[in-house]
Structures are given as structure tokens and as C-alpha cells.
Amino acid sequence: MGDRRGGARPPRGGVVFIAVGTPSRRGDGHADLSYVYTAAREIAAALDGFTVIITKSTVPVGTGDEVDRIIRETRPDADFAVVSNPEFLREGAAIQDFKHPDRIVAGADEDRARNVFAEIYRPLYLNKAPILYTSRRTAELIKYAANAFLATKIAFINEMADLAEEVGADVQDVARGIGLDNRIGSKFLHAGPGFGGSCFPKDTRALLQTAHDYEVPLRIIEAVIAANDIRKRAMARKVSAAFGGALRGKTIALLGLTFKPNTDDIREAPSIPLITALQDMGALVRAFDPVGMEHAKAILPDVVYCDGPYSCADGADGVVIVTEWEQFRALDFNLMKQRMACPLLVDLRNIYSSDEMERHGFLYVGIGRKVPSHALRL
Ligand code: UGA
């Protein structure tokens, strides 16, 4: 922002974005705001002319007020406004999400700040992305509510998957059947091994902490967090059952370590508790991930890391797909079968179907589909 006409004099004022990390504080799940507050102090020292300070970091309700207070305390003379502008970018799709957002949320309590904000976002607004102006506290809550709602959809469909397995239904058809209802929507209804990453687990916990601070019960979010934790642990039992209940001495080839495709991030990835539990049950774990292995090696040292899906399958008693990387969607199953000791596929992302895999001569176990009785007899 600033003076577009250029000239020798540097523009005064302008816009400063705060986009620092807010990791979970060790011990209590609260968001650690020390980086935000440090940034606020640094900004305060440099303020010159009317400045809009826009917080993009995911911060609990009331943080904008605190940033405001810190700056006002440090620089009582300064002319500024603090705006909350939560981001909804997904890892691995950030540029696309930035250019084509569903909405832009601006929590600004005064008109001057709104005008500057509108000017900054004009190119995206021209692209028809609606800007929703709210109070600052509301914008802060919108961010957590969005992530918590998406996490709830996933936890919900994962529970439906468990039920589908027992009653002989197919969860993917259930997801389609409900998702076609526009009031529900089809997105974030893919059953899997549980959500991970640096956002949903952290933000649901932080939302719960805020609710505790204000003594407001959030039973649904509590249940989502608990259901997701339980689910991640249950995946090892699912794999074990597919192997007939005995894993000691078995070799398992695990495809995908990251919490989702197109990222090297393994934070809170379902692969971590899964591998640890499989090893505890006596299995030897081989693994391949297109980009996540470096990070995984640091926390999962006792895994045999391989350079591709086929070498990973060498001598394995079964393959488990944990992350739906594009390159796992069209595997050559003849080749896989030749290299494996036993043609068993446990597909925790439902990227294949049992009919297709049976044609390849594989025993197949997916998520939320009736478990074939032959898998249990292995
Ligand atoms: C998430 C939100 O989608 C973004 O809008 C938000 O900006 C971001 O958090 C954030 O707060 O910074 P991200 O964590 O990158 O983005 O990943 P998602 O694509 O949302 O996936 C999260 C987890 O849910 C992954 O483990 C994924 O496998 C799982 N998931 C997602 C499912 O199990 N099923 C689904 O249908 C969708």
C-alpha cells in the first residue's frame, strides 16, 4: 500500500501482516502466542503514520485485543488499527486457495481500517471472492469454527465408516448419498485413518481451551478430538485383523507417511501411531513416501525406508496405503504381486475397490466397506 505515485519520499503508514506460527503450547493445548506478541512489539517500534496491522496467524479470540493493547502501551502516540484476517489455505494448495478463495474474512472494528483492507484485497475481490466484514473477535472465532466444523465432518464420516463395516454398507456411497444434499455438501466426507496435520488437531484443541476459559461446554468438539485420537490408534487393529490377527514376524509395506498428499509434513500423521503400534505387535515395517521420509526418519528410526512402492513391497506379507499420493493411484499390481510374499492390500484411503483388486488376485480391505471374510481367514 502507500503512495502509488511514487516519488523520493518513502510512504508513511501502510499495512503490516502478522503471519507467524501459533503452535500448541506444551502441556495444555493452548495456542502459543509468544511469536505474535513479539511481532506486535517489533511493529510498534517501527510505526509511522496510520498503519493497519493485519493478523493472519490462527489466534484465539481476544488476541487482536491483546496485540492492540501491546502496541498502544509501547507507542501511545501511534495511529493504527488491528484487523483479523484468518487464512483458509490448505497445505499443498496454498497458491490456488489464495487466488481463488471461497471468501475473505475481515474482522475490523473501524471504517478506516476496512477501507485500507478493501484496497489491498481489490484484485481478489474483482475475482468475485466475497469479503465478509465482521467484528475482530468474530473473525477470530470464524477461523476456529471453520476448522472445527471440517474436522467434525471427517470424524462423523469416519464413525459412519465403522458402522458401515458392521452393517454391510459402503461408506463411500453413504458419503455420496448425503453429500449430494446441498445442505450437507460433498467435501470433507472421505473416510480415512483420521485427520492429522498442523491445523485440525491443534485448532480443535485450542478452541476447546478457549471454551474452557469461558466455561462453555463444547461437547461436539470434545467428541471429535477423542474420536479422532481413538481412530488413529484403531487403525493398527484394523491392519492386524486384515492379517488374521497375528502380526509377529510379518513384514508390512506401508505406502505414504505424510498426513496428506502434496506435502512433506508428518505432524500428527496417522502413519506415526500406526507404525509404532504395528512394531509393538511384532511386525517389521517397510515404508515409502515420495517426500515425507526425511522427516519420518527422525521420529521412526526402526523402519526400513525404501526408494519406491515396488521395492517397498519386496517380500511383504501385505501392503497398507496410508496416504493417497497420486503415484499410488495407478500401481502395477502384477508387479506388486510378483514381489510380495502374500497379495494383501489394506487401503486406508479407499483409492481402490474390492472388485478391481480381486481381479488382480489380491485380498482387499478398505475403509467403511464390509470386511471380506477371506481376509479374516488369512
Ligand atoms: C486445513 C484446512 O482445510 C484449511 O482451510 C486451513 O486453512 C488449514 O487447515 C489451516 O488452518 O491452516 P490442511 O491442514 O492443510 O488445511 O489440510 P486438509 O486438506 O484440510 O486435511 C487435513 C486432514 O484431514 C488430513 O489428514 C486429511 O487426510 C484429512 N481429511 C481431509 C480426511 O481424512 N478426509 C477428508 O475428507 C478431508
Boltz pocket constraint, residues with backbone or C-beta under 6 A from the ligand:
constraints:
  - pocket:
      binder: B
      contacts: [[A, 58], [A, 87], [A, 88], [A, 89], [A, 90], [A, 91], [A, 92], [A, 147], [A, 150], [A, 154], [A, 187], [A, 188], [A, 189], [A, 190], [A, 191], [A, 192], [A, 193], [A, 194], [A, 195], [A, 196], [A, 197], [A, 198], [A, 199], [A, 200], [A, 203], [A, 259], [A, 260]]
      max_distance: 6.0
